[in-house]
Amino acid sequence: MDACLAVASKRDQREYAERPVPEEAVRRSLDAGRIAGGAKNRQPWRFLALGDRGLVDQVAQTVYASPDLLGAPRVIAIVVSGKVRSPSTPGARPRT
């Protein structure tokens, strides 16, 4: 499938089945994010796979679209460090 078509035709699902998410599906999702490229390959992110209802509820309280997380059996949180500086950031040292 063409990448543009894949992005343009995606659909979001906000109703979740009661069944658990297979560990293989979680692993494949995490692997896809892990191998995704980043600017200058810095990849300043970490992935957290949350399955504990208490943790998911805590995360839901900190994001802008918390209702989207309600009822989700697993959540993959993408955490980006605020300390990452690009070469264009004032005061950043150039890479050698």
ROVO-639094 format. One record per residue: residue in one letter; x, y, z of N, C-alpha, C, O, CB in turn. Coordinates in nm, 4 decimals, padded with zeros to 6 digits. Glycine has a CB too. Layout:
N
+------+----------+----------+----------+----------+----------+----------+----------+----------+----------+----------+----------+----------+----------+----------+----------+
! bake !     n.c1 !     n.c2 !     n.c3 !    ca.c1 !    ca.c2 !    ca.c3 !     c.c1 !     c.c2 !     c.c3 !     o.c1 !     o.c2 !     o.c3 !    cb.c1 !    cb.c2 !    cb.c3 !
+------+----------+----------+----------+----------+----------+----------+----------+----------+----------+----------+----------+----------+----------+----------+----------+
!    a !        X !        Y !        Z !        X !        Y !        Z !        X !        Y !        Z !        X !        Y !        Z !        X !        Y !        Z !
...
+------+----------+----------+----------+----------+----------+----------+----------+----------+----------+----------+----------+----------+----------+----------+----------+
***
This chain:
96
+------+----------+----------+----------+----------+----------+----------+----------+----------+----------+----------+----------+----------+----------+----------+----------+
! bake !     n.c1 !     n.c2 !     n.c3 !    ca.c1 !    ca.c2 !    ca.c3 !     c.c1 !     c.c2 !     c.c3 !     o.c1 !     o.c2 !     o.c3 !    cb.c1 !    cb.c2 !    cb.c3 !
+------+----------+----------+----------+----------+----------+----------+----------+----------+----------+----------+----------+----------+----------+----------+----------+
!    m !  00.0846 ! -00.1168 !  00.0000 !  00.0000 !  00.0000 !  00.0000 !  00.0898 !  00.1240 !  00.0000 !  00.1926 !  00.1265 !  00.0677 ! -00.0966 ! -00.0007 !  00.1223 !
!    d !  00.0521 !  00.2235 ! -00.0736 !  00.1222 !  00.3508 ! -00.0787 !  00.1158 !  00.4180 !  00.0591 !  00.0107 !  00.4181 !  00.1231 !  00.0612 !  00.4430 ! -00.1882 !
!    a !  00.2275 !  00.4747 !  00.1046 !  00.2343 !  00.5357 !  00.2380 !  00.1341 !  00.6504 !  00.2530 !  00.0698 !  00.6634 !  00.3572 !  00.3762 !  00.5867 !  00.2656 !
!    c !  00.1209 !  00.7324 !  00.1507 !  00.0269 !  00.8441 !  00.1565 ! -00.1160 !  00.7928 !  00.1707 ! -00.1943 !  00.8467 !  00.2489 !  00.0398 !  00.9325 !  00.0310 !
!    l ! -00.1495 !  00.6900 !  00.0960 ! -00.2831 !  00.6308 !  00.1033 ! -00.3069 !  00.5700 !  00.2418 ! -00.4163 !  00.5818 !  00.2969 ! -00.3010 !  00.5233 ! -00.0064 !
!    a ! -00.2055 !  00.5056 !  00.2973 ! -00.2195 !  00.4449 !  00.4300 ! -00.2492 !  00.5516 !  00.5355 ! -00.3349 !  00.5317 !  00.6216 ! -00.0916 !  00.3671 !  00.4675 !
!    v ! -00.1788 !  00.6645 !  00.5289 ! -00.2009 !  00.7714 !  00.6265 ! -00.3375 !  00.8362 !  00.6047 ! -00.4112 !  00.8603 !  00.7004 ! -00.0892 !  00.8776 !  00.6168 !
!    a ! -00.3707 !  00.8642 !  00.4793 ! -00.4963 !  00.9319 !  00.4485 ! -00.6192 !  00.8467 !  00.4782 ! -00.7262 !  00.9011 !  00.5055 ! -00.4977 !  00.9727 !  00.3043 !
!    s ! -00.6062 !  00.7157 !  00.4734 ! -00.7228 !  00.6295 !  00.4914 ! -00.7341 !  00.5706 !  00.6317 ! -00.8226 !  00.4887 !  00.6568 ! -00.7185 !  00.5182 !  00.3915 !
!    k ! -00.6465 !  00.6104 !  00.7233 ! -00.6536 !  00.5548 !  00.8582 ! -00.7802 !  00.6014 !  00.9283 ! -00.8320 !  00.7097 !  00.9010 ! -00.5297 !  00.5946 !  00.9400 !
!    r ! -00.8278 !  00.5197 !  01.0167 ! -00.9472 !  00.5529 !  01.0934 ! -00.9174 !  00.5301 !  01.2408 ! -00.8550 !  00.4306 !  01.2776 ! -01.0698 !  00.4682 !  01.0472 !
!    d ! -00.9618 !  00.6219 !  01.3244 ! -00.9416 !  00.6088 !  01.4676 ! -01.0577 !  00.5324 !  01.5289 ! -01.1727 !  00.5465 !  01.4874 ! -00.9265 !  00.7468 !  01.5336 !
!    q ! -01.0253 !  00.4519 !  01.6278 ! -01.1256 !  00.3731 !  01.6984 ! -01.1234 !  00.4155 !  01.8442 ! -01.0179 !  00.4123 !  01.9075 ! -01.0994 !  00.2193 !  01.6834 !
!    r ! -01.2371 !  00.4548 !  01.8983 ! -01.2411 !  00.4995 !  02.0367 ! -01.3319 !  00.4126 !  02.1233 ! -01.3637 !  00.4482 !  02.2367 ! -01.2870 !  00.6431 !  02.0427 !
!    e ! -01.3724 !  00.3007 !  02.0699 ! -01.4469 !  00.2020 !  02.1483 ! -01.3608 !  00.0773 !  02.1497 ! -01.3105 !  00.0346 !  02.0457 ! -01.5920 !  00.1734 !  02.0884 !
!    y ! -01.3440 !  00.0193 !  02.2664 ! -01.2488 ! -00.0894 !  02.2809 ! -01.3182 ! -00.2181 !  02.3205 ! -01.4135 ! -00.2178 !  02.3985 ! -01.1430 ! -00.0537 !  02.3830 !
!    a ! -01.2687 ! -00.3287 !  02.2654 ! -01.3209 ! -00.4610 !  02.3001 ! -01.2779 ! -00.4956 !  02.4422 ! -01.1788 ! -00.4427 !  02.4926 ! -01.2712 ! -00.5693 !  02.1993 !
!    e ! -01.3511 ! -00.5825 !  02.5046 ! -01.3207 ! -00.6246 !  02.6414 ! -01.2045 ! -00.7232 !  02.6467 ! -01.1508 ! -00.7488 !  02.7545 ! -01.4435 ! -00.6868 !  02.7051 !
!    r ! -01.1648 ! -00.7787 !  02.5327 ! -01.0610 ! -00.8823 !  02.5328 ! -00.9215 ! -00.8224 !  02.5512 ! -00.8977 ! -00.7079 !  02.5128 ! -01.0663 ! -00.9626 !  02.4025 !
!    p ! -00.8300 ! -00.8987 !  02.6092 ! -00.6935 ! -00.8489 !  02.6281 ! -00.6198 ! -00.8357 !  02.4948 ! -00.6521 ! -00.9041 !  02.3977 ! -00.6156 ! -00.9418 !  02.7219 !
!    v ! -00.5208 ! -00.7472 !  02.4917 ! -00.4386 ! -00.7291 !  02.3728 ! -00.3259 ! -00.8315 !  02.3790 ! -00.2546 ! -00.8382 !  02.4791 ! -00.3825 ! -00.5825 !  02.3630 !
!    p ! -00.3088 ! -00.9113 !  02.2738 ! -00.2011 ! -01.0111 !  02.2740 ! -00.0637 ! -00.9460 !  02.2895 ! -00.0373 ! -00.8408 !  02.2314 ! -00.2051 ! -01.0935 !  02.1449 !
!    e !  00.0222 ! -01.0084 !  02.3670 !  00.1568 ! -00.9550 !  02.3897 !  00.2327 ! -00.9379 !  02.2578 !  00.3112 ! -00.8441 !  02.2439 !  00.2355 ! -01.0476 !  02.4840 !
!    e !  00.2104 ! -01.0265 !  02.1618 !  00.2767 ! -01.0157 !  02.0318 !  00.2376 ! -00.8858 !  01.9610 !  00.3217 ! -00.8233 !  01.8964 !  00.2417 ! -01.1366 !  01.9436 !
!    a !  00.1116 ! -00.8449 !  01.9723 !  00.0669 ! -00.7196 !  01.9104 !  00.1324 ! -00.5995 !  01.9788 !  00.1695 ! -00.5028 !  01.9122 ! -00.0871 ! -00.7074 !  01.9175 !
!    v !  00.1467 ! -00.6053 !  02.1097 !  00.2130 ! -00.4969 !  02.1831 !  00.3598 ! -00.4898 !  02.1408 !  00.4117 ! -00.3813 !  02.1142 !  00.2011 ! -00.5183 !  02.3377 !
!    r !  00.4265 ! -00.6050 !  02.1346 !  00.5676 ! -00.6085 !  02.0970 !  00.5890 ! -00.5537 !  01.9565 !  00.6821 ! -00.4765 !  01.9334 !  00.6212 ! -00.7510 !  02.1061 !
!    r !  00.5030 ! -00.5932 !  01.8623 !  00.5175 ! -00.5443 !  01.7247 !  00.4951 ! -00.3938 !  01.7159 !  00.5634 ! -00.3255 !  01.6395 !  00.4196 ! -00.6165 !  01.6322 !
!    s !  00.4005 ! -00.3417 !  01.7929 !  00.3758 ! -00.1968 !  01.7951 !  00.4966 ! -00.1228 !  01.8500 !  00.5373 ! -00.0199 !  01.7961 !  00.2511 ! -00.1639 !  01.8792 !
!    l !  00.5538 ! -00.1759 !  01.9581 !  00.6715 ! -00.1128 !  02.0169 !  00.7909 ! -00.1201 !  01.9222 !  00.8672 ! -00.0240 !  01.9116 !  00.7061 ! -00.1788 !  02.1504 !
!    d !  00.8078 ! -00.2323 !  01.8539 !  00.9173 ! -00.2459 !  01.7579 !  00.9033 ! -00.1454 !  01.6432 !  01.0021 ! -00.0877 !  01.5978 !  00.9218 ! -00.3891 !  01.7025 !
!    a !  00.7797 ! -00.1252 !  01.5969 !  00.7577 ! -00.0299 !  01.4875 !  00.7994 !  00.1105 !  01.5306 !  00.8620 !  00.1830 !  01.4533 !  00.6092 ! -00.0306 !  01.4434 !
!    g !  00.7655 !  00.1484 !  01.6515 !  00.8059 !  00.2798 !  01.7015 !  00.9554 !  00.2887 !  01.7245 !  01.0166 !  00.3925 !  01.6996 !  00.7328 !  00.3116 !  01.8298 !
!    r !  01.0139 !  00.1807 !  01.7716 !  01.1566 !  00.1788 !  01.8017 !  01.2413 !  00.1982 !  01.6766 !  01.3445 !  00.2651 !  01.6817 !  01.1938 !  00.0483 !  01.8695 !
!    i !  01.1993 !  00.1409 !  01.5650 !  01.2791 !  00.1502 !  01.4426 !  01.2435 !  00.2717 !  01.3568 !  01.3068 !  00.2965 !  01.2542 !  01.2618 !  00.0246 !  01.3611 !
!    a !  01.1414 !  00.3474 !  01.3997 !  01.1043 !  00.4675 !  01.3242 !  01.2179 !  00.5687 !  01.3324 !  01.2808 !  00.5846 !  01.4371 !  00.9716 !  00.5292 !  01.3783 !
!    g !  01.2430 !  00.6354 !  01.2235 !  01.3504 !  00.7336 !  01.2209 !  01.3122 !  00.8610 !  01.2921 !  01.1943 !  00.8902 !  01.3124 !  01.3894 !  00.7645 !  01.0792 !
!    g !  01.4118 !  00.9350 !  01.3292 !  01.3919 !  01.0650 !  01.3911 !  01.4884 !  01.1628 !  01.3270 !  01.5782 !  01.1231 !  01.2528 !  01.4122 !  01.0586 !  01.5453 !
!    a !  01.4698 !  01.2896 !  01.3555 !  01.5590 !  01.3906 !  01.3010 !  01.7017 !  01.3598 !  01.3446 !  01.7305 !  01.3475 !  01.4636 !  01.5167 !  01.5326 !  01.3466 !
!    k !  01.7896 !  01.3478 !  01.2472 !  01.9308 !  01.3144 !  01.2708 !  01.9454 !  01.1883 !  01.3563 !  02.0460 !  01.1699 !  01.4248 !  02.0024 !  01.4320 !  01.3389 !
!    n !  01.8452 !  01.1032 !  01.3513 !  01.8432 !  00.9744 !  01.4216 !  01.8630 !  00.9889 !  01.5730 !  01.9159 !  00.8984 !  01.6376 !  01.9509 !  00.8836 !  01.3649 !
!    r !  01.8213 !  01.1006 !  01.6285 !  01.8354 !  01.1212 !  01.7735 !  01.7373 !  01.0361 !  01.8515 !  01.7701 !  00.9884 !  01.9602 !  01.8153 !  01.2682 !  01.8088 !
!    q !  01.6186 !  01.0163 !  01.7990 !  01.5141 !  00.9363 !  01.8635 !  01.5024 !  00.9661 !  02.0129 !  01.5335 !  00.8802 !  02.0954 !  01.5419 !  00.7880 !  01.8429 !
!    p !  01.4582 !  01.0864 !  02.0486 !  01.4538 !  01.1274 !  02.1888 !  01.3308 !  01.0774 !  02.2632 !  01.2851 !  01.1430 !  02.3568 !  01.4591 !  01.2762 !  02.1975 !
!    w !  01.2772 !  00.9643 !  02.2244 !  01.1541 !  00.9162 !  02.2852 !  01.1735 !  00.7830 !  02.3547 !  01.2690 !  00.7095 !  02.3294 !  01.0460 !  00.9041 !  02.1813 !
!    r !  01.0802 !  00.7549 !  02.4425 !  01.0715 !  00.6257 !  02.5105 !  00.9266 !  00.5818 !  02.5005 !  00.8355 !  00.6646 !  02.4997 !  01.1201 !  00.6339 !  02.6614 !
!    f !  00.9063 !  00.4534 !  02.4931 !  00.7724 !  00.3980 !  02.4838 !  00.7399 !  00.3225 !  02.6117 !  00.8215 !  00.2455 !  02.6623 !  00.7594 !  00.3057 !  02.3609 !
!    l !  00.6203 !  00.3453 !  02.6632 !  00.5739 !  00.2747 !  02.7816 !  00.4454 !  00.2017 !  02.7455 !  00.3485 !  00.2640 !  02.7022 !  00.5519 !  00.3724 !  02.9016 !
!    a !  00.4443 !  00.0702 !  02.7629 !  00.3243 ! -00.0090 !  02.7371 !  00.2529 ! -00.0272 !  02.8711 !  00.3016 ! -00.0972 !  02.9599 !  00.3593 ! -00.1486 !  02.6703 !
!    l !  00.1381 !  00.0361 !  02.8839 !  00.0636 !  00.0340 !  03.0092 ! -00.0573 ! -00.0566 !  02.9969 ! -00.1383 ! -00.0410 !  02.9056 !  00.0203 !  00.1753 !  03.0491 !
!    g ! -00.0695 ! -00.1510 !  03.0884 ! -00.1853 ! -00.2394 !  03.0890 ! -00.2593 ! -00.2357 !  03.2217 ! -00.3716 ! -00.2848 !  03.2327 ! -00.1427 ! -00.3808 !  03.0582 !
!    d ! -00.1959 ! -00.1777 !  03.3215 ! -00.2564 ! -00.1664 !  03.4540 ! -00.3588 ! -00.0523 !  03.4523 ! -00.3254 !  00.0605 !  03.4161 ! -00.1472 ! -00.1419 !  03.5637 !
!    r ! -00.4817 ! -00.0811 !  03.4907 ! -00.5901 !  00.0172 !  03.4840 ! -00.5568 !  00.1434 !  03.5642 ! -00.5886 !  00.2541 !  03.5206 ! -00.7205 ! -00.0445 !  03.5355 !
!    g ! -00.4937 !  00.1283 !  03.6801 ! -00.4575 !  00.2439 !  03.7615 ! -00.3596 !  00.3349 !  03.6901 ! -00.3748 !  00.4570 !  03.6931 ! -00.3986 !  00.1989 !  03.8931 !
!    l ! -00.2575 !  00.2759 !  03.6248 ! -00.1602 !  00.3555 !  03.5503 ! -00.2242 !  00.4251 !  03.4313 ! -00.1959 !  00.5418 !  03.4038 ! -00.0454 !  00.2678 !  03.5031 !
!    v ! -00.3107 !  00.3531 !  03.3608 ! -00.3790 !  00.4131 !  03.2456 ! -00.4628 !  00.5322 !  03.2924 ! -00.4647 !  00.6363 !  03.2268 ! -00.4689 !  00.3078 !  03.1730 !
!    d ! -00.5323 !  00.5170 !  03.4060 ! -00.6132 !  00.6274 !  03.4584 ! -00.5259 !  00.7469 !  03.4971 ! -00.5650 !  00.8615 !  03.4749 ! -00.6948 !  00.5805 !  03.5797 !
!    q ! -00.4073 !  00.7212 !  03.5552 ! -00.3153 !  00.8295 !  03.5897 ! -00.2686 !  00.9033 !  03.4650 ! -00.2643 !  01.0263 !  03.4631 ! -00.1947 !  00.7749 !  03.6667 !
!    v ! -00.2338 !  00.8287 !  03.3614 ! -00.1898 !  00.8905 !  03.2361 ! -00.3047 !  00.9700 !  03.1750 ! -00.2833 !  01.0789 !  03.1217 ! -00.1388 !  00.7830 !  03.1361 !
!    a ! -00.4257 !  00.9166 !  03.1823 ! -00.5415 !  00.9853 !  03.1248 ! -00.5608 !  01.1226 !  03.1877 ! -00.6110 !  01.2140 !  03.1222 ! -00.6680 !  00.9012 !  03.1432 !
!    q ! -00.5220 !  01.1382 !  03.3124 ! -00.5379 !  01.2671 !  03.3805 ! -00.4355 !  01.3702 !  03.3335 ! -00.4518 !  01.4892 !  03.3602 ! -00.5261 !  01.2484 !  03.5310 !
!    t ! -00.3311 !  01.3269 !  03.2643 ! -00.2242 !  01.4191 !  03.2263 ! -00.2237 !  01.4556 !  03.0782 ! -00.1423 !  01.5379 !  03.0363 ! -00.0923 !  01.3597 !  03.2622 !
!    v ! -00.3115 !  01.3973 !  02.9986 ! -00.3104 !  01.4239 !  02.8549 ! -00.4326 !  01.5047 !  02.8144 ! -00.5315 !  01.5111 !  02.8874 ! -00.3050 !  01.2927 !  02.7757 !
!    y ! -00.4245 !  01.5668 !  02.6962 ! -00.5310 !  01.6563 !  02.6516 ! -00.6587 !  01.5845 !  02.6115 ! -00.7657 !  01.6455 !  02.6128 ! -00.4828 !  01.7377 !  02.5368 !
!    a ! -00.6509 !  01.4574 !  02.5761 ! -00.7690 !  01.3848 !  02.5276 ! -00.7954 !  01.2621 !  02.6142 ! -00.8047 !  01.1504 !  02.5632 ! -00.7506 !  01.3430 !  02.3798 !
!    s ! -00.8071 !  01.2828 !  02.7433 ! -00.8202 !  01.1692 !  02.8347 ! -00.9398 !  01.0789 !  02.8055 ! -00.9291 !  00.9586 !  02.8293 ! -00.8304 !  01.2195 !  02.9746 !
!    p ! -01.0532 !  01.1290 !  02.7556 ! -01.1636 !  01.0365 !  02.7265 ! -01.1266 !  00.9300 !  02.6234 ! -01.1859 !  00.8221 !  02.6213 ! -01.2837 !  01.1142 !  02.6773 !
!    d ! -01.0284 !  00.9603 !  02.5377 ! -00.9866 !  00.8625 !  02.4375 ! -00.9241 !  00.7390 !  02.5014 ! -00.9226 !  00.6318 !  02.4409 ! -00.8881 !  00.9257 !  02.3404 !
!    l ! -00.8729 !  00.7532 !  02.6224 ! -00.8073 !  00.6415 !  02.6894 ! -00.9027 !  00.5572 !  02.7723 ! -00.8709 !  00.4438 !  02.8082 ! -00.6972 !  00.6926 !  02.7770 !
!    l ! -01.0176 !  00.6113 !  02.8024 ! -01.1115 !  00.5403 !  02.8884 ! -01.1548 !  00.4082 !  02.8245 ! -01.2030 !  00.4058 !  02.7113 ! -01.2341 !  00.6279 !  02.9174 !
!    g ! -01.1375 !  00.3020 !  02.8962 ! -01.1782 !  00.1703 !  02.8474 ! -01.0740 !  00.0990 !  02.7631 ! -01.0940 ! -00.0168 !  02.7265 ! -01.3022 !  00.1837 !  02.7684 !
!    a ! -00.9637 !  00.1647 !  02.7312 ! -00.8598 !  00.0997 !  02.6510 ! -00.7906 ! -00.0067 !  02.7362 ! -00.7489 !  00.0221 !  02.8483 ! -00.7562 !  00.2043 !  02.5975 !
!    p ! -00.7777 ! -00.1297 !  02.6842 ! -00.7130 ! -00.2349 !  02.7634 ! -00.5618 ! -00.2162 !  02.7742 ! -00.5016 ! -00.2599 !  02.8723 ! -00.7427 ! -00.3705 !  02.7028 !
!    r ! -00.5005 ! -00.1533 !  02.6771 ! -00.3562 ! -00.1235 !  02.6786 ! -00.3372 !  00.0156 !  02.6195 ! -00.4121 !  00.0579 !  02.5313 ! -00.2729 ! -00.2317 !  02.5977 !
!    v ! -00.2371 !  00.0850 !  02.6689 ! -00.2032 !  00.2166 !  02.6167 ! -00.0525 !  00.2189 !  02.5960 !  00.0236 !  00.1780 !  02.6837 ! -00.2502 !  00.3319 !  02.7135 !
!    i ! -00.0102 !  00.2661 !  02.4811 !  00.1323 !  00.2867 !  02.4574 !  00.1555 !  00.4363 !  02.4661 !  00.1076 !  00.5132 !  02.3827 !  00.1791 !  00.2280 !  02.3179 !
!    a !  00.2304 !  00.4766 !  02.5690 !  00.2610 !  00.6176 !  02.5896 !  00.3964 !  00.6469 !  02.5252 !  00.4916 !  00.5706 !  02.5415 !  00.2616 !  00.6542 !  02.7421 !
!    i !  00.4038 !  00.7565 !  02.4529 !  00.5290 !  00.8003 !  02.3924 !  00.5764 !  00.9200 !  02.4741 !  00.5097 !  01.0234 !  02.4789 !  00.5114 !  00.8367 !  02.2386 !
!    v !  00.6910 !  00.9052 !  02.5375 !  00.7446 !  01.0074 !  02.6257 !  00.8677 !  01.0677 !  02.5589 !  00.9605 !  00.9962 !  02.5210 !  00.7793 !  00.9487 !  02.7665 !
!    v !  00.8673 !  01.2002 !  02.5450 !  00.9784 !  01.2694 !  02.4809 !  01.0471 !  01.3569 !  02.5836 !  00.9819 !  01.4301 !  02.6581 !  00.9302 !  01.3536 !  02.3599 !
!    s !  01.1777 !  01.3490 !  02.5871 !  01.2552 !  01.4286 !  02.6808 !  01.2487 !  01.5752 !  02.6429 !  01.2637 !  01.6099 !  02.5257 !  01.4004 !  01.3810 !  02.6853 !
!    g !  01.2266 !  01.6606 !  02.7401 !  01.2243 !  01.8044 !  02.7159 !  01.3637 !  01.8632 !  02.7100 !  01.3794 !  01.9822 !  02.6825 !  01.1442 !  01.8741 !  02.8230 !
!    k !  01.4657 !  01.7818 !  02.7353 !  01.6025 !  01.8311 !  02.7380 !  01.6741 !  01.8129 !  02.6049 !  01.7914 !  01.8484 !  02.5932 !  01.6794 !  01.7617 !  02.8466 !
!    v !  01.6073 !  01.7592 !  02.5060 !  01.6712 !  01.7384 !  02.3758 !  01.6880 !  01.8730 !  02.3085 !  01.5930 !  01.9506 !  02.2983 !  01.5880 !  01.6415 !  02.2861 !
!    r !  01.8074 !  01.9002 !  02.2633 !  01.8363 !  02.0272 !  02.1979 !  01.8810 !  02.0006 !  02.0557 !  01.9668 !  01.9159 !  02.0308 !  01.9440 !  02.1069 !  02.2752 !
!    s !  01.8231 !  02.0722 !  01.9647 !  01.8661 !  02.0582 !  01.8258 !  01.9794 !  02.1573 !  01.8012 !  01.9954 !  02.2527 !  01.8774 !  01.7471 !  02.0822 !  01.7263 !
!    p !  02.0580 !  02.1362 !  01.6961 !  02.1657 !  02.2303 !  01.6642 !  02.1154 !  02.3721 !  01.6424 !  02.1929 !  02.4669 !  01.6551 !  02.2397 !  02.1841 !  01.5415 !
!    s !  01.9877 !  02.3891 !  01.6098 !  01.9344 !  02.5237 !  01.5875 !  01.8896 !  02.5896 !  01.7177 !  01.8543 !  02.7075 !  01.7183 !  01.8177 !  02.5183 !  01.4896 !
!    t !  01.8906 !  02.5141 !  01.8285 !  01.8522 !  02.5705 !  01.9572 !  01.9631 !  02.6633 !  02.0068 !  02.0797 !  02.6238 !  02.0079 !  01.8237 !  02.4581 !  02.0606 !
!    p !  01.9293 !  02.7859 !  02.0480 !  02.0333 !  02.8757 !  02.0993 !  02.1092 !  02.8109 !  02.2137 !  02.0488 !  02.7561 !  02.3059 !  01.9721 !  03.0084 !  02.1456 !
!    g !  02.2400 !  02.8171 !  02.2077 !  02.3236 !  02.7590 !  02.3113 !  02.3596 !  02.6139 !  02.2892 !  02.4398 !  02.5581 !  02.3641 !  02.2567 !  02.7720 !  02.4406 !
!    a !  02.3025 !  02.5521 !  02.1885 !  02.3345 !  02.4116 !  02.1611 !  02.4715 !  02.4031 !  02.0956 !  02.5086 !  02.4870 !  02.0135 !  02.2263 !  02.3461 !  02.0703 !
!    r !  02.5446 !  02.3011 !  02.1333 !  02.6755 !  02.2816 !  02.0731 !  02.6610 !  02.2068 !  01.9407 !  02.5821 !  02.1127 !  01.9324 !  02.7688 !  02.2050 !  02.1692 !
!    p !  02.7341 !  02.2456 !  01.8387 !  02.7269 !  02.1726 !  01.7111 !  02.7863 !  02.0350 !  01.7274 !  02.8804 !  02.0148 !  01.8042 !  02.7999 !  02.2489 !  01.5988 !
!    r !  02.7304 !  01.9405 !  01.6543 !  02.7824 !  01.8044 !  01.6546 !  02.9077 !  01.7960 !  01.5703 !  02.9162 !  01.8592 !  01.4650 !  02.6774 !  01.7059 !  01.6037 !
!    t !  03.0039 !  01.7194 !  01.6149 !  03.1254 !  01.7022 !  01.5372 !  03.1444 !  01.5576 !  01.4997 !  03.2423 !  01.5233 !  01.4335 !  03.2459 !  01.7527 !  01.6139 !
+------+----------+----------+----------+----------+----------+----------+----------+----------+----------+----------+----------+----------+----------+----------+----------+
***
